[in-house]
């Protein structure tokens, strides 16, 4: 296995703890990337490559949609694609 891609913050926390407990280093032994931008993603050695989904904006839009549904201002199903940004870090090994 060359890399681990964590889909959720809690998975990343558990996975990174497992790697540390088993003396597995990233990116030397395995590459790491996650979806989301938790506060700890750039603290200390972490500097983990991640996909920033602009969670605050996403949360505000979701709350507004929920309030519109509750007040019957919104009755149709909404599909929306939000932009995201790959934030490069030092957790992915460069391969030639």
C-alpha positions in Angstrom: 0.0 0.0 0.0 1.4 3.4 -1.0 -1.2 5.8 0.5 -4.2 6.3 2.8 -7.0 8.8 1.9 -9.2 9.6 4.9 -12.7 10.6 4.2 -13.4 12.1 7.6 -11.6 13.9 10.4 -12.3 11.2 13.0 -10.9 8.6 10.7 -7.7 10.6 10.2 -7.2 11.1 13.9 -7.5 7.3 14.5 -5.4 6.4 11.5 -2.6 8.8 12.4 -2.6 7.5 16.0 -2.3 4.0 14.7 0.6 5.0 12.4 2.4 6.7 15.3 1.8 3.8 17.7 3.3 1.5 15.1 6.3 3.7 14.1 5.0 4.2 10.6 6.2 7.6 9.3 4.6 9.7 6.6 5.5 10.4 3.9 8.5 8.1 4.2 6.6 4.9 4.7 3.1 5.9 3.5 1.4 9.0 2.0 -1.5 10.6 3.8 -4.3 12.8 2.5 -7.7 13.8 4.0 -10.9 15.5 3.1 -11.5 18.5 5.2 -9.4 21.1 7.0 -9.4 20.4 10.8 -7.5 22.9 12.9 -4.7 20.3 13.6 -4.0 19.6 9.9 -1.0 22.1 9.8 0.1 21.9 13.5 3.6 20.6 14.2 4.8 17.8 11.9 1.4 17.3 10.5 1.3 19.6 7.4 -1.1 17.1 5.9 -2.2 17.4 2.3 -6.0 17.9 2.4 -9.0 19.0 0.4 -10.5 22.2 1.8 -14.2 22.2 1.3 -14.8 25.6 2.9 -16.7 23.9 5.7 -18.0 27.2 7.3 -19.6 28.3 4.0 -21.0 24.8 3.4 -22.5 24.8 7.0 -24.1 28.2 6.5 -25.7 27.1 3.2 -26.9 23.8 4.7 -28.5 25.7 7.7 -30.2 28.2 5.4 -31.6 25.4 3.3 -32.9 23.6 6.3 -34.5 26.8 7.6 -36.1 27.3 4.2 -37.5 23.8 4.2 -38.9 24.1 7.7 -40.6 27.4 6.8 -41.9 25.9 3.5 -39.9 28.5 1.4 -38.1 25.5 -0.1 -40.0 22.5 -1.3 -37.8 21.1 -4.1 -34.8 18.9 -3.6 -31.6 20.9 -4.1 -28.4 19.4 -5.6 -25.4 21.7 -5.3 -21.8 21.2 -6.1 -19.4 23.3 -4.0 -15.9 24.1 -5.1 -13.0 22.8 -3.1 -9.2 23.3 -3.1 -6.4 20.8 -2.8 -4.0 22.2 -0.2 -0.6 20.6 -0.7 1.3 19.4 2.3 4.4 17.4 3.1 2.4 14.2 3.9 2.5 12.8 0.3 5.7 11.2 -1.0 6.9 12.5 -4.3 7.2 9.7 -6.8 9.1 9.8 -10.1 
